[in-house]
Amino acid sequence: MKWTTAIAFLGLTIWAAFDEGIWHPPLWLLYLVMSGLWTMSAIADAEIKMLEKKLGDEA
């Protein structure tokens, strides 16, 4: 779900950059930041799941 949201924000970034123009950054810059945050969150969740699985296998 988080990957889907990150991709959606990236799509909104591209749309906003073309719709408002690349030199009017507030909206597409916000979407780009949100996409980055959701991507980092998804990566962190994957890392946590991997560590939980590794710790569960060792026990």
MITI-561195 format. One record per residue: x, y, z of N, C-alpha, C, O in turn. Coordinates in Angstrom, 2 decimals. Last residue first. Layout:
N
<pt><n_u>X</n_u><n_v>Y</n_v><n_w>Z</n_w><ca_u>X</ca_u><ca_v>Y</ca_v><ca_w>Z</ca_w><c_u>X</c_u><c_v>Y</c_v><c_w>Z</c_w><o_u>X</o_u><o_v>Y</o_v><o_w>Z</o_w></pt>
...
//
This chain:
59
<pt><n_u>15.54</n_u><n_v>-17.80</n_v><n_w>16.55</n_w><ca_u>15.03</ca_u><ca_v>-18.23</ca_v><ca_w>17.86</ca_w><c_u>14.68</c_u><c_v>-19.70</c_v><c_w>17.90</c_w><o_u>14.25</o_u><o_v>-20.21</o_v><o_w>18.93</o_w></pt>
<pt><n_u>16.13</n_u><n_v>-17.28</n_v><n_w>13.92</n_w><ca_u>17.23</ca_u><ca_v>-17.59</ca_v><ca_w>14.83</ca_w><c_u>16.75</c_u><c_v>-18.14</c_v><c_w>16.16</c_w><o_u>17.48</o_u><o_v>-18.88</o_v><o_w>16.82</o_w></pt>
<pt><n_u>13.70</n_u><n_v>-16.62</n_v><n_w>12.80</n_w><ca_u>14.38</ca_u><ca_v>-17.83</ca_v><ca_w>12.32</ca_w><c_u>15.50</c_u><c_v>-18.25</c_v><c_w>13.26</c_w><o_u>15.79</o_u><o_v>-19.44</o_v><o_w>13.40</o_w></pt>
<pt><n_u>13.15</n_u><n_v>-14.20</n_v><n_w>14.07</n_w><ca_u>12.27</ca_u><ca_v>-15.34</ca_v><ca_w>14.29</ca_w><c_u>12.90</c_u><c_v>-16.65</c_v><c_w>13.87</c_w><o_u>12.68</o_u><o_v>-17.68</o_v><o_w>14.51</o_w></pt>
<pt><n_u>15.13</n_u><n_v>-12.59</n_v><n_w>12.98</n_w><ca_u>15.16</ca_u><ca_v>-12.87</ca_v><ca_w>14.42</ca_w><c_u>14.27</c_u><c_v>-14.06</c_v><c_w>14.76</c_w><o_u>14.60</o_u><o_v>-14.85</o_v><o_w>15.65</o_w></pt>
<pt><n_u>14.24</n_u><n_v>-12.57</n_v><n_w>10.31</n_w><ca_u>15.57</ca_u><ca_v>-13.08</ca_v><ca_w>10.64</ca_w><c_u>15.66</c_u><c_v>-13.43</c_v><c_w>12.11</c_w><o_u>16.22</o_u><o_v>-14.47</o_v><o_w>12.46</o_w></pt>
<pt><n_u>11.74</n_u><n_v>-11.37</n_v><n_w>10.60</n_w><ca_u>11.82</ca_u><ca_v>-12.73</ca_v><ca_w>10.07</ca_w><c_u>13.16</c_u><c_v>-13.35</c_v><c_w>10.43</c_w><o_u>13.23</o_u><o_v>-14.52</o_v><o_w>10.81</o_w></pt>
<pt><n_u>12.53</n_u><n_v>-8.87</n_v><n_w>11.53</n_w><ca_u>11.66</ca_u><ca_v>-9.71</ca_v><ca_w>12.36</ca_w><c_u>11.72</c_u><c_v>-11.16</c_v><c_w>11.90</c_w><o_u>11.74</o_u><o_v>-12.07</o_v><o_w>12.73</o_w></pt>
<pt><n_u>14.01</n_u><n_v>-7.99</n_v><n_w>9.32</n_w><ca_u>14.69</ca_u><ca_v>-8.23</ca_v><ca_w>10.59</ca_w><c_u>13.84</c_u><c_v>-9.09</c_v><c_w>11.52</c_w><o_u>14.38</o_u><o_v>-9.95</o_v><o_w>12.22</o_w></pt>
<pt><n_u>11.95</n_u><n_v>-7.77</n_v><n_w>7.41</n_w><ca_u>13.07</ca_u><ca_v>-8.66</ca_v><ca_w>7.15</ca_w><c_u>13.81</c_u><c_v>-8.99</c_v><c_w>8.46</c_w><o_u>14.19</o_u><o_v>-10.14</o_v><o_w>8.67</o_w></pt>
<pt><n_u>10.32</n_u><n_v>-5.85</n_v><n_w>8.61</n_w><ca_u>9.79</ca_u><ca_v>-7.20</ca_v><ca_w>8.37</ca_w><c_u>10.91</c_u><c_v>-8.20</c_v><c_w>8.14</c_w><o_u>10.84</o_u><o_v>-9.33</o_v><o_w>8.62</o_w></pt>
<pt><n_u>12.13</n_u><n_v>-3.69</n_v><n_w>8.52</n_w><ca_u>11.64</ca_u><ca_v>-4.19</ca_v><ca_w>9.80</ca_w><c_u>11.10</c_u><c_v>-5.61</c_v><c_w>9.66</c_w><o_u>11.38</o_u><o_v>-6.48</o_v><o_w>10.49</o_w></pt>
<pt><n_u>12.41</n_u><n_v>-3.34</n_v><n_w>5.73</n_w><ca_u>13.57</ca_u><ca_v>-3.68</ca_v><ca_w>6.56</ca_w><c_u>13.15</c_u><c_v>-4.27</c_v><c_w>7.90</c_w><o_u>13.74</o_u><o_v>-5.24</o_v><o_w>8.36</o_w></pt>
<pt><n_u>9.80</n_u><n_v>-2.62</n_v><n_w>5.06</n_w><ca_u>10.37</ca_u><ca_v>-3.84</ca_v><ca_w>4.49</ca_w><c_u>11.59</c_u><c_v>-4.29</c_v><c_w>5.30</c_w><o_u>11.77</o_u><o_v>-5.49</o_v><o_w>5.53</o_w></pt>
<pt><n_u>9.60</n_u><n_v>-0.20</n_v><n_w>6.46</n_w><ca_u>8.71</ca_u><ca_v>-1.31</ca_v><ca_w>6.79</ca_w><c_u>9.25</c_u><c_v>-2.63</c_v><c_w>6.27</c_w><o_u>9.17</o_u><o_v>-3.65</o_v><o_w>6.96</o_w></pt>
<pt><n_u>11.56</n_u><n_v>1.29</n_v><n_w>5.06</n_w><ca_u>11.74</ca_u><ca_v>1.00</ca_v><ca_w>6.49</ca_w><c_u>10.84</c_u><c_v>-0.16</c_v><c_w>6.93</c_w><o_u>11.29</o_u><o_v>-1.02</o_v><o_w>7.69</o_w></pt>
<pt><n_u>10.33</n_u><n_v>1.45</n_v><n_w>2.55</n_w><ca_u>11.61</ca_u><ca_v>0.76</ca_v><ca_w>2.68</ca_w><c_u>11.86</c_u><c_v>0.38</c_v><c_w>4.15</c_w><o_u>12.32</o_u><o_v>-0.72</o_v><o_w>4.43</o_w></pt>
<pt><n_u>8.09</n_u><n_v>2.98</n_v><n_w>3.22</n_w><ca_u>7.91</ca_u><ca_v>1.63</ca_v><ca_w>2.68</ca_w><c_u>9.20</c_u><c_v>0.82</c_v><c_w>2.81</c_w><o_u>9.15</o_u><o_v>-0.37</o_v><o_w>3.14</o_w></pt>
<pt><n_u>9.35</n_u><n_v>5.36</n_v><n_w>4.05</n_w><ca_u>8.52</ca_u><ca_v>4.61</ca_v><ca_w>4.98</ca_w><c_u>8.32</c_u><c_v>3.17</c_v><c_w>4.52</c_w><o_u>8.36</o_u><o_v>2.25</o_v><o_w>5.33</o_w></pt>
<pt><n_u>10.53</n_u><n_v>6.17</n_v><n_w>1.66</n_w><ca_u>11.37</ca_u><ca_v>5.84</ca_v><ca_w>2.81</ca_w><c_u>10.60</c_u><c_v>5.03</c_v><c_w>3.84</c_w><o_u>11.15</o_u><o_v>4.10</o_v><o_w>4.43</o_w></pt>
<pt><n_u>8.15</n_u><n_v>6.63</n_v><n_w>0.20</n_w><ca_u>9.11</ca_u><ca_v>5.62</ca_v><ca_w>-0.25</ca_w><c_u>10.02</c_u><c_v>5.20</c_v><c_w>0.90</c_w><o_u>10.27</o_u><o_v>4.01</o_v><o_w>1.09</o_w></pt>
<pt><n_u>7.00</n_u><n_v>8.72</n_v><n_w>1.64</n_w><ca_u>6.29</ca_u><ca_v>7.44</ca_v><ca_w>1.56</ca_w><c_u>7.22</c_u><c_v>6.33</c_v><c_w>1.12</c_w><o_u>7.11</o_u><o_v>5.20</o_v><o_w>1.59</o_w></pt>
<pt><n_u>9.00</n_u><n_v>10.69</n_v><n_w>1.17</n_w><ca_u>8.69</ca_u><ca_v>10.24</ca_v><ca_w>2.53</ca_w><c_u>7.97</c_u><c_v>8.90</c_v><c_w>2.54</c_w><o_u>8.30</o_u><o_v>8.03</o_v><o_w>3.35</o_w></pt>
<pt><n_u>8.87</n_u><n_v>10.96</n_v><n_w>-1.64</n_w><ca_u>10.10</ca_u><ca_v>10.52</ca_v><ca_w>-0.97</ca_w><c_u>9.85</c_u><c_v>10.00</c_v><c_w>0.43</c_w><o_u>10.42</o_u><o_v>8.99</o_v><o_w>0.83</o_w></pt>
<pt><n_u>6.27</n_u><n_v>11.94</n_v><n_w>-1.91</n_w><ca_u>6.65</ca_u><ca_v>10.68</ca_v><ca_w>-2.56</ca_w><c_u>7.91</c_u><c_v>10.11</c_v><c_w>-1.90</c_w><o_u>7.99</o_u><o_v>8.91</o_v><o_w>-1.64</o_w></pt>
<pt><n_u>6.53</n_u><n_v>14.38</n_v><n_w>-0.56</n_w><ca_u>5.63</ca_u><ca_v>13.35</ca_v><ca_w>-0.03</ca_w><c_u>5.96</c_u><c_v>11.98</c_v><c_w>-0.62</c_w><o_u>5.92</o_u><o_v>10.97</o_v><o_w>0.08</o_w></pt>
<pt><n_u>8.30</n_u><n_v>15.69</n_v><n_w>-2.31</n_w><ca_u>8.70</ca_u><ca_v>15.42</ca_v><ca_w>-0.92</ca_w><c_u>7.83</c_u><c_v>14.32</c_v><c_w>-0.32</c_w><o_u>8.34</o_u><o_v>13.42</o_v><o_w>0.35</o_w></pt>
<pt><n_u>6.65</n_u><n_v>15.85</n_v><n_w>-4.57</n_w><ca_u>7.92</ca_u><ca_v>15.13</ca_v><ca_w>-4.65</ca_w><c_u>8.42</c_u><c_v>14.77</c_v><c_w>-3.24</c_w><o_u>8.91</o_u><o_v>13.66</o_v><o_w>-3.02</o_w></pt>
<pt><n_u>4.56</n_u><n_v>17.45</n_v><n_w>-3.65</n_w><ca_u>4.28</ca_u><ca_v>16.07</ca_v><ca_w>-4.05</ca_w><c_u>5.57</c_u><c_v>15.24</c_v><c_w>-4.11</c_w><o_u>5.57</o_u><o_v>14.06</o_v><o_w>-3.74</o_w></pt>
<pt><n_u>6.01</n_u><n_v>19.84</n_v><n_w>-3.24</n_w><ca_u>5.33</ca_u><ca_v>19.18</ca_v><ca_w>-2.12</ca_w><c_u>5.06</c_u><c_v>17.71</c_v><c_w>-2.45</c_w><o_u>5.30</o_u><o_v>16.83</o_v><o_w>-1.62</o_w></pt>
<pt><n_u>6.73</n_u><n_v>20.37</n_v><n_w>-5.87</n_w><ca_u>7.78</ca_u><ca_v>20.13</ca_v><ca_w>-4.89</ca_w><c_u>7.21</c_u><c_v>19.43</c_v><c_w>-3.66</c_w><o_u>7.83</o_u><o_v>18.53</o_v><o_w>-3.10</o_w></pt>
<pt><n_u>4.29</n_u><n_v>20.89</n_v><n_w>-7.05</n_w><ca_u>5.00</ca_u><ca_v>19.67</ca_v><ca_w>-7.45</ca_w><c_u>6.15</c_u><c_v>19.36</c_v><c_w>-6.51</c_w><o_u>6.52</o_u><o_v>18.20</o_v><o_w>-6.37</o_w></pt>
<pt><n_u>3.60</n_u><n_v>23.29</n_v><n_w>-5.59</n_w><ca_u>2.76</ca_u><ca_v>22.11</ca_v><ca_w>-5.58</ca_w><c_u>3.54</c_u><c_v>20.86</c_v><c_w>-5.96</c_w><o_u>3.46</o_u><o_v>19.85</o_v><o_w>-5.24</o_w></pt>
<pt><n_u>5.83</n_u><n_v>25.22</n_v><n_w>-5.90</n_w><ca_u>5.27</ca_u><ca_v>24.80</ca_v><ca_w>-4.61</ca_w><c_u>4.48</c_u><c_v>23.49</c_v><c_w>-4.63</c_w><o_u>4.68</o_u><o_v>22.65</o_v><o_w>-3.75</o_w></pt>
<pt><n_u>7.19</n_u><n_v>25.99</n_v><n_w>-8.46</n_w><ca_u>7.44</ca_u><ca_v>24.73</ca_v><ca_w>-7.76</ca_w><c_u>6.60</c_u><c_v>24.37</c_v><c_w>-6.54</c_w><o_u>6.66</o_u><o_v>23.20</o_v><o_w>-6.15</o_w></pt>
<pt><n_u>7.13</n_u><n_v>26.95</n_v><n_w>-11.36</n_w><ca_u>6.20</ca_u><ca_v>27.28</ca_v><ca_w>-10.28</ca_w><c_u>6.18</c_u><c_v>26.09</c_v><c_w>-9.31</c_w><o_u>5.25</o_u><o_v>25.28</o_v><o_w>-9.35</o_w></pt>
<pt><n_u>8.62</n_u><n_v>26.03</n_v><n_w>-13.41</n_w><ca_u>9.17</ca_u><ca_v>27.15</ca_v><ca_w>-12.65</ca_w><c_u>8.24</c_u><c_v>27.63</c_v><c_w>-11.55</c_w><o_u>8.53</o_u><o_v>28.61</o_v><o_w>-10.88</o_w></pt>
<pt><n_u>7.22</n_u><n_v>24.08</n_v><n_w>-14.72</n_w><ca_u>8.35</ca_u><ca_v>23.64</ca_v><ca_w>-13.90</ca_w><c_u>8.89</c_u><c_v>24.77</c_v><c_w>-13.03</c_w><o_u>9.56</o_u><o_v>24.52</o_v><o_w>-12.03</o_w></pt>
<pt><n_u>3.70</n_u><n_v>24.27</n_v><n_w>-14.62</n_w><ca_u>4.98</ca_u><ca_v>24.74</ca_v><ca_w>-15.16</ca_w><c_u>6.10</c_u><c_v>24.43</c_v><c_w>-14.18</c_w><o_u>5.93</o_u><o_v>24.50</o_v><o_w>-12.96</o_w></pt>
<pt><n_u>1.37</n_u><n_v>23.15</n_v><n_w>-13.93</n_w><ca_u>1.66</ca_u><ca_v>24.48</ca_v><ca_w>-13.40</ca_w><c_u>2.93</c_u><c_v>25.07</c_v><c_w>-13.98</c_w><o_u>3.19</o_u><o_v>26.27</o_v><o_w>-13.83</o_w></pt>
<pt><n_u>1.48</n_u><n_v>20.75</n_v><n_w>-15.45</n_w><ca_u>0.26</ca_u><ca_v>21.57</ca_v><ca_w>-15.41</ca_w><c_u>0.57</c_u><c_v>23.00</c_v><c_w>-14.98</c_w><o_u>0.08</o_u><o_v>23.95</o_v><o_w>-15.59</o_w></pt>
<pt><n_u>3.98</n_u><n_v>19.60</n_v><n_w>-15.06</n_w><ca_u>3.57</ca_u><ca_v>19.97</ca_v><ca_w>-16.42</ca_w><c_u>2.37</c_u><c_v>20.90</c_v><c_w>-16.41</c_w><o_u>2.25</o_u><o_v>21.77</o_v><o_w>-17.29</o_w></pt>
<pt><n_u>4.00</n_u><n_v>19.33</n_v><n_w>-12.28</n_w><ca_u>5.10</ca_u><ca_v>20.02</ca_v><ca_w>-12.94</ca_w><c_u>4.72</c_u><c_v>20.46</c_v><c_w>-14.35</c_w><o_u>5.07</o_u><o_v>21.55</o_v><o_w>-14.79</o_w></pt>
<pt><n_u>1.70</n_u><n_v>17.82</n_v><n_w>-11.82</n_w><ca_u>1.74</ca_u><ca_v>19.21</ca_v><ca_w>-11.35</ca_w><c_u>2.86</c_u><c_v>19.99</c_v><c_w>-12.03</c_w><o_u>2.70</o_u><o_v>21.17</o_v><o_w>-12.33</o_w></pt>
<pt><n_u>2.49</n_u><n_v>15.34</n_v><n_w>-13.00</n_w><ca_u>1.31</ca_u><ca_v>16.07</ca_v><ca_w>-13.48</ca_w><c_u>1.39</c_u><c_v>17.55</c_v><c_w>-13.10</c_w><o_u>1.18</o_u><o_v>18.42</o_v><o_w>-13.94</o_w></pt>
<pt><n_u>4.69</n_u><n_v>14.67</n_v><n_w>-11.40</n_w><ca_u>4.86</ca_u><ca_v>14.87</ca_v><ca_w>-12.84</ca_w><c_u>3.70</c_u><c_v>15.68</c_v><c_w>-13.41</c_w><o_u>3.90</o_u><o_v>16.60</o_v><o_w>-14.20</o_w></pt>
<pt><n_u>3.38</n_u><n_v>14.48</n_v><n_w>-8.91</n_w><ca_u>4.51</ca_u><ca_v>15.39</ca_v><ca_w>-9.10</ca_w><c_u>4.69</c_u><c_v>15.72</c_v><c_w>-10.58</c_w><o_u>4.83</o_u><o_v>16.88</o_v><o_w>-10.96</o_w></pt>
<pt><n_u>1.57</n_u><n_v>12.44</n_v><n_w>-9.32</n_w><ca_u>1.05</ca_u><ca_v>13.80</ca_v><ca_w>-9.09</ca_w><c_u>2.15</c_u><c_v>14.84</c_v><c_w>-9.28</c_w><o_u>1.89</o_u><o_v>15.95</o_v><o_w>-9.76</o_w></pt>
<pt><n_u>3.42</n_u><n_v>10.35</n_v><n_w>-9.51</n_w><ca_u>2.58</ca_u><ca_v>10.70</ca_v><ca_w>-10.66</ca_w><c_u>2.01</c_u><c_v>12.10</c_v><c_w>-10.52</c_w><o_u>1.97</o_u><o_v>12.86</o_v><o_w>-11.49</o_w></pt>
<pt><n_u>4.33</n_u><n_v>10.40</n_v><n_w>-6.89</n_w><ca_u>5.27</ca_u><ca_v>10.67</ca_v><ca_w>-7.97</ca_w><c_u>4.52</c_u><c_v>11.04</c_v><c_w>-9.25</c_w><o_u>4.94</o_u><o_v>11.94</o_v><o_w>-9.98</o_w></pt>
<pt><n_u>2.01</n_u><n_v>9.68</n_v><n_w>-5.56</n_w><ca_u>2.55</ca_u><ca_v>11.02</ca_v><ca_w>-5.33</ca_w><c_u>3.57</c_u><c_v>11.38</c_v><c_w>-6.41</c_w><o_u>3.66</o_u><o_v>12.54</o_v><o_w>-6.80</o_w></pt>
<pt><n_u>1.82</n_u><n_v>7.04</n_v><n_w>-6.56</n_w><ca_u>0.75</ca_u><ca_v>8.01</ca_v><ca_w>-6.84</ca_w><c_u>1.26</c_u><c_v>9.44</c_v><c_w>-6.63</c_w><o_u>0.98</o_u><o_v>10.31</o_v><o_w>-7.45</o_w></pt>
<pt><n_u>4.09</n_u><n_v>5.88</n_v><n_w>-5.45</n_w><ca_u>4.00</ca_u><ca_v>6.01</ca_v><ca_w>-6.92</ca_w><c_u>2.92</c_u><c_v>7.02</c_v><c_w>-7.31</c_w><o_u>3.09</o_u><o_v>7.76</o_v><o_w>-8.27</o_w></pt>
<pt><n_u>3.32</n_u><n_v>6.01</n_v><n_w>-2.76</n_w><ca_u>4.54</ca_u><ca_v>6.70</ca_v><ca_w>-3.21</ca_w><c_u>4.51</c_u><c_v>6.91</c_v><c_w>-4.72</c_w><o_u>4.86</o_u><o_v>7.98</o_v><o_w>-5.21</o_w></pt>
<pt><n_u>1.07</n_u><n_v>4.35</n_v><n_w>-2.80</n_w><ca_u>0.93</ca_u><ca_v>5.77</ca_v><ca_w>-2.45</ca_w><c_u>2.14</c_u><c_v>6.57</c_v><c_w>-2.92</c_w><o_u>1.99</o_u><o_v>7.68</o_v><o_w>-3.43</o_w></pt>
<pt><n_u>2.29</n_u><n_v>1.93</n_v><n_w>-3.41</n_w><ca_u>1.27</ca_u><ca_v>2.48</ca_v><ca_w>-4.30</ca_w><c_u>1.09</c_u><c_v>3.97</c_v><c_w>-4.06</c_w><o_u>0.98</o_u><o_v>4.76</o_v><o_w>-5.00</o_w></pt>
<pt><n_u>3.88</n_u><n_v>1.56</n_v><n_w>-1.19</n_w><ca_u>4.51</ca_u><ca_v>1.72</ca_v><ca_w>-2.50</ca_w><c_u>3.54</c_u><c_v>2.35</c_v><c_w>-3.49</c_w><o_u>3.91</o_u><o_v>3.19</o_v><o_w>-4.30</o_w></pt>
<pt><n_u>1.94</n_u><n_v>1.24</n_v><n_w>0.77</n_w><ca_u>2.79</ca_u><ca_v>2.43</ca_v><ca_w>0.81</ca_w><c_u>3.50</c_u><c_v>2.66</c_v><c_w>-0.51</c_w><o_u>3.71</o_u><o_v>3.80</o_v><o_w>-0.92</o_w></pt>
<pt><n_u>0.82</n_u><n_v>-1.20</n_v><n_w>0.00</n_w><ca_u>0.00</ca_u><ca_v>0.00</ca_v><ca_w>0.00</ca_w><c_u>0.86</c_u><c_v>1.26</c_v><c_w>0.00</c_w><o_u>0.55</o_u><o_v>2.23</o_v><o_w>-0.69</o_w></pt>
//
